[in-house]
């Protein structure tokens, strides 16, 4: 399906509209000092472990909800076992911390709110769940692949510790993303619903940015 962008006076695919409307938010989340330091060498292994722990909670919310929405017409086209991240996150945390990682590594306030929002929309508004699914997984298949390679070099990992960033069942991430976007374009949402979905994508980006702020503050506490 397509939508008219008044600024461009042309009909553009909905997936393109989402990308254009969220472009500024994407740059904001990537530009936080936490991720900049982690990727440049100023961040520590403990910083990385804290990030993995937050990811585990977020993807628990996403993938538990996916089980309940698997037969929903609006959601089902986007669900793929090739995207599943929880087994990798469990393995990463066990490797990095030990079997007691859940007790040793705390959840941060934004993580709790973020996961709660995912569960809320999954239970009440399936299109809103798709917005979060799109934001997380297509991001993982884009910048996430690069992040995994950088972290592997920084911390001397092979596959242990960075399994979250490895998509062994997806041979061609670019083609996978193209198919995903085509599925977004095909969902028969009206203009009002598409606007709500775009707004929820922006909400997901805000959560992501606020999470990096929390992580930055937490590492300051550890260093103090």
Residue pairs with C-beta under 8 A, 6 or more apart in sequence:
1 13
1 14
1 185
1 186
1 187
1 188
1 189
1 194
2 11
2 12
2 13
2 14
2 185
3 11
3 12
3 14
3 17
3 191
3 194
4 10
4 11
4 12
5 11
5 12
5 17
5 20
12 20
13 181
13 184
13 185
14 184
14 185
14 187
14 189
14 194
15 181
15 182
15 184
15 185
16 181
17 194
17 198
18 134
18 184
18 197
18 198
18 201
21 198
21 201
21 202
22 135
22 198
22 201
22 202
22 205
25 202
25 205
25 206
25 209
26 139
26 205
28 205
28 209
29 35
29 205
29 208
29 209
29 212
30 143
32 209
32 212
32 213
32 216
33 212
33 216
34 43
34 47
34 51
34 212
34 213
34 215
34 216
34 219
35 212
36 42
37 43
37 47
38 47
38 48
38 51
38 151
39 147
39 150
39 151
39 154
41 154
43 219
44 219
45 96
45 155
46 219
46 222
47 215
47 219
48 96
48 151
48 155
49 93
49 96
49 97
49 105
50 105
50 108
50 215
50 218
50 219
51 215
52 89
52 92
52 93
52 96
52 164
53 93
53 101
53 105
53 106
53 107
54 107
54 108
54 111
54 211
54 215
55 85
55 89
55 164
56 86
56 89
56 90
56 93
57 107
57 111
57 112
57 114
57 115
58 111
58 114
58 115
58 118
58 136
59 85
59 86
59 89
59 136
60 86
60 115
61 114
61 115
61 116
61 118
61 119
61 122
62 118
62 132
62 133
62 136
63 84
63 85
63 86
64 119
65 118
65 119
65 122
65 123
65 129
66 75
66 79
66 133
68 122
69 75
69 76
69 79
69 122
69 126
69 129
70 76
70 79
72 126
74 126
74 127
74 130
74 187
74 189
75 126
75 129
75 130
75 133
77 183
77 186
77 187
78 130
78 133
78 134
78 180
78 183
79 133
81 169
82 167
82 169
82 170
82 176
83 137
83 140
83 167
83 170
85 140
85 164
87 163
88 163
88 164
88 166
89 163
89 164
91 160
91 163
92 160
92 161
92 162
92 163
92 164
93 101
93 102
93 105
94 101
95 160
95 161
96 161
97 104
97 105
98 104
108 211
108 214
108 215
108 218
109 214
110 207
110 210
110 211
110 213
110 214
111 211
111 214
113 207
114 207
114 208
114 211
117 132
117 203
117 207
118 129
118 132
121 128
121 129
121 131
121 132
121 200
122 128
122 129
127 187
127 189
127 193
127 196
127 197
127 200
128 196
128 197
128 200
130 184
130 187
130 197
131 197
131 198
131 200
131 201
131 203
131 204
132 200
132 204
134 180
134 184
134 201
135 201
135 204
135 205
135 208
136 204
137 180
138 177
138 180
140 164
140 165
140 167
141 167
141 170
141 173
141 176
141 177
142 173
142 177
144 164
144 165
145 165
145 167
145 173
147 165
148 162
148 164
148 165
148 166
149 165
151 157
151 161
151 162
151 165
152 158
152 161
152 162
155 161
159 166
167 173
170 176
189 197
